[in-house]
Each structure stands twice: as structure tokens, then as C-alpha cells.
Amino acid sequence: MSSAPVRDAFRAAWDSFAPGVSYFDVVNKPVRLGGAEWRGALLGTLTFAVAERSDQTFGSSAWVEERGTVTISIFVPSGSSDEAAIAKATEIQRRLAGRLLAADLLVSSVFGPIDEQPEGAGEFYQVQLGAEYVWQAREARLNPGNGG
């Protein structure tokens, strides 16, 4: 799972890069897309995966770099056209690629849209994007390795 600042920045910026898509947080929650959380024609989720996290400097206030991928999923109810989900995913890709979401968080590239579940278990149609990010920040250490 990505660092808290990465997760917080993506969630906070949701409305700016995915306007018109209701956000549903799926971290540690079951997803029931037919329930009350389906507030509109388009619903979106984020999932977070770290590819690499490394210290760039040493000491009690190390400079840390994290790289990973945030998967952005867009859902539409079954029976509606897939065009809305694909168009919205393409719009998100254009809004997000190469963007600074925070002073220390760059979305370096966005790939997709990927038609992940064309059948959608009969309930929904899903399109996904992969947003690759780089996060760099100072991080306080409880034990900087000085033996004390």
C-alpha cells in the first residue's frame, strides 16, 4: 500500500481529475455496486500499489522516494453504454498525466484505459487506468541507526 500522503493526495484531488464521477473508497470495505453507494451514473475507486520505496539520504531526517501505481477504476451500471466510462477514463488520463498532485507527488504517466471486466458479473461495466507516481519527501526516523 502506498504511503498515507500519496493516498491522501489522490483522494483530495479526485474531483479535479475525475469530475462527475462519484468516489467510493474500497480500502478495507466490501464493494457492493448495486447499493446506496451507487450515487450516479459513474462511480470510481482507487487502489494503491508500491513498486519501490528507498532512502535517498541517511540520518534521522532521511529523504525518501516512493514509486508505484494507483489503479483508477470507473464503473457504469449494466445496461448503460460503455461509451461514458471510456470517455471519462480518457478524460482522466489527459487531466492526470504529467501532473503534480502535491508539491512532493508527481503523476509521471497514466496508461489505459483498459477494459478490465467487460461482463461485470452482470451488474456493471469497468474500465481501469494505471497512474504511475513518484513521491519524494523527508521522513523522520525513530532510530536513525546511531546505536542510541
C-alpha positions as CSV (number, residue, x, y, z in Angstrom):
1,M,0.0,0.0,0.0
2,S,1.2,3.5,-0.8
3,S,2.2,6.0,1.9
4,A,-0.5,8.0,3.6
5,P,0.5,11.2,1.8
6,V,0.1,9.6,-1.6
7,R,-3.3,8.1,-0.7
8,D,-4.5,11.4,0.8
9,A,-3.3,13.5,-2.2
10,F,-5.1,11.2,-4.7
11,R,-8.3,11.2,-2.7
12,A,-8.2,15.0,-2.2
13,A,-7.7,15.7,-5.9
14,W,-10.4,13.2,-7.1
15,D,-12.9,15.9,-8.0
16,S,-10.3,17.9,-10.0
17,F,-9.2,14.9,-12.2
18,A,-12.4,12.9,-12.2
19,P,-15.2,15.5,-12.3
20,G,-18.7,14.0,-12.5
21,V,-17.5,10.6,-11.0
22,S,-18.7,9.7,-7.5
23,Y,-15.8,8.4,-5.5
24,F,-16.1,5.2,-3.4
25,D,-13.3,4.2,-1.1
26,V,-12.7,0.5,-1.3
27,V,-9.8,0.2,1.2
28,N,-10.9,-2.5,3.7
29,K,-14.5,-2.3,2.5
30,P,-16.7,-4.7,0.6
31,V,-17.8,-3.4,-2.8
32,R,-21.5,-3.8,-3.5
33,L,-22.1,-1.7,-6.5
34,G,-25.8,-2.1,-6.5
35,G,-26.3,-0.5,-3.1
36,A,-26.6,3.0,-1.7
37,E,-23.0,3.9,-2.7
38,W,-24.1,4.0,-6.4
39,R,-25.0,7.7,-6.4
40,G,-24.7,8.4,-10.0
41,A,-24.2,7.1,-13.5
42,L,-20.4,6.9,-13.0
43,L,-18.6,5.5,-9.9
44,G,-14.9,5.4,-9.3
45,T,-12.4,3.8,-7.0
46,L,-8.7,4.0,-6.2
47,T,-6.3,1.1,-5.3
48,F,-2.7,1.7,-4.4
49,A,0.5,-0.4,-5.0
50,V,4.1,0.5,-4.2
51,A,6.7,-0.7,-6.7
52,E,9.7,0.7,-4.9
53,R,10.5,2.7,-1.8
54,S,14.0,3.7,-0.9
55,D,16.0,6.1,1.3
56,Q,18.0,8.6,-0.8
57,T,19.9,10.0,2.2
58,F,20.8,8.8,5.7
59,G,20.1,10.0,9.2
60,S,17.2,11.0,11.3
61,S,15.5,13.0,8.6
62,A,16.1,10.9,5.5
63,W,15.0,11.9,2.0
64,V,12.7,9.1,0.8
65,E,11.5,8.3,-2.7
66,E,8.5,6.1,-3.4
67,R,7.3,4.9,-6.8
68,G,4.2,3.0,-7.5
69,T,0.9,2.7,-9.4
70,V,-2.5,3.9,-8.5
71,T,-5.3,1.9,-10.3
72,I,-8.3,4.1,-11.1
73,S,-11.4,2.1,-11.8
74,I,-14.5,3.7,-13.4
75,F,-17.8,1.8,-13.3
76,V,-21.1,2.3,-15.1
77,P,-24.3,0.2,-14.4
78,S,-25.1,-2.7,-16.7
79,G,-27.4,-1.8,-19.5
80,S,-25.8,1.6,-20.0
81,S,-23.4,2.3,-22.8
82,D,-19.7,1.7,-22.2
83,E,-19.0,5.0,-24.0
84,A,-19.5,7.1,-20.9
85,A,-16.9,5.1,-18.9
86,I,-14.4,5.0,-21.7
87,A,-14.8,8.7,-22.4
88,K,-14.4,9.6,-18.7
89,A,-11.3,7.4,-18.4
90,T,-9.8,9.1,-21.4
91,E,-10.6,12.5,-19.9
92,I,-9.0,11.4,-16.6
93,Q,-5.9,10.2,-18.4
94,R,-5.5,13.6,-20.1
95,R,-6.1,15.6,-16.8
96,L,-3.7,13.5,-14.7
97,A,-0.7,12.5,-16.8
98,G,2.4,14.7,-16.0
99,R,0.6,16.5,-13.2
100,L,1.8,17.5,-9.7
101,L,-0.9,16.4,-7.3
102,A,1.1,17.9,-4.4
103,A,4.5,19.6,-4.2
104,D,6.1,16.2,-3.5
105,L,3.9,14.0,-5.7
106,L,4.2,13.7,-9.5
107,V,2.0,11.5,-11.6
108,S,4.6,10.6,-14.2
109,S,2.3,8.8,-16.7
110,V,-1.1,7.3,-17.0
111,F,-1.8,4.2,-19.1
112,G,-5.1,2.7,-20.2
113,P,-8.0,2.8,-20.4
114,I,-8.1,-1.0,-20.0
115,D,-11.4,-2.8,-20.5
116,E,-10.9,-4.9,-17.3
117,Q,-14.3,-6.7,-16.9
118,P,-16.5,-6.4,-20.0
119,E,-19.1,-8.7,-18.5
120,G,-19.0,-7.1,-15.0
121,A,-20.8,-10.1,-13.4
122,G,-24.0,-8.7,-14.9
123,E,-24.0,-5.7,-12.6
124,F,-21.5,-3.2,-14.1
125,Y,-19.0,-2.4,-16.7
126,Q,-15.5,-1.5,-15.6
127,V,-12.7,0.5,-17.2
128,Q,-9.3,0.9,-15.5
129,L,-6.3,3.3,-15.7
130,G,-2.9,2.9,-14.2
131,A,-1.4,6.2,-12.8
132,E,2.4,5.8,-12.2
133,Y,3.6,8.2,-9.5
134,V,6.8,9.4,-7.8
135,W,6.6,10.7,-4.2
136,Q,9.6,12.3,-2.6
137,A,9.7,13.7,1.0
138,R,11.7,13.9,4.2
139,E,10.8,11.3,6.7
140,A,11.6,11.4,10.4
141,R,13.2,8.2,11.8
142,L,12.7,6.9,15.3
143,N,16.0,5.0,15.1
144,P,18.5,6.7,12.8
145,G,20.9,3.9,13.3
146,N,23.4,5.5,15.6
147,G,23.1,2.8,18.3
148,G,21.4,5.1,20.8
